[in-house]
Amino acid sequence: MSLPEALLWRELRGKRPKFRKQVPLAGYVADFACMETRLIIEVDGMSHDMGDQPARDEKRTRILQGKGWRVVRVAARRVLADPVAAADAILRMAETYRPHHHPTGGPPPRSGEDLKS
């Protein structure tokens, strides 16, 4: 892992929603992935702006999105500047993608809720 990835992992590790690091998906390795929300975080350094890398990143993003993943790219310089703020923003984003439904066999809907409509 690069320094920005290590700093970000230090902040994401053990938090909810849960992220994994270096996750193999669709023939690629995602920097971080939240399986529950199908969110991938890629930390991009300067090399991602050079040569054919932007086109390769775009292709990779399209493939992963085609498999139902959301892909978010975070600049390495942003993580280096403030890893805590970067992780907080990622966790808030992931939280918005968490499923908000009653589990099967869970409690009945509260008054006024109708799960069939």
Long-range contacts (C-beta under 8 A, 24 or more apart in sequence): 1-31, 2-43, 2-45, 2-76, 3-80, 4-43, 4-45, 4-76, 4-77, 4-79, 4-80, 4-83, 5-31, 5-32, 5-43, 5-79, 7-79, 7-80, 7-83, 8-32, 8-41, 8-43, 8-74, 8-79, 8-83, 8-86, 8-87, 8-90, 10-83, 11-83, 11-84, 11-86, 11-87, 11-88, 12-87, 12-90, 12-91, 15-87, 15-91, 16-91, 17-91, 17-94, 17-95, 17-98, 19-90, 19-94, 25-64, 25-67, 25-69, 26-63, 26-64, 26-67, 27-63, 28-60, 28-63, 28-64, 30-64, 32-90, 33-69, 34-94, 34-97, 36-98, 36-99, 37-70, 37-94, 37-97, 37-98, 38-68, 38-69, 38-70, 38-97, 39-69, 39-70, 39-72, 39-93, 39-94, 39-97, 40-64, 40-69, 40-70, 40-71, 40-72, 41-72, 41-74, 41-90, 42-71, 42-72, 42-73, 42-74, 43-73, 43-74, 43-75, 43-76, 43-79, 44-73, 44-74, 44-75, 44-76, 45-76, 46-76, 48-73, 70-97
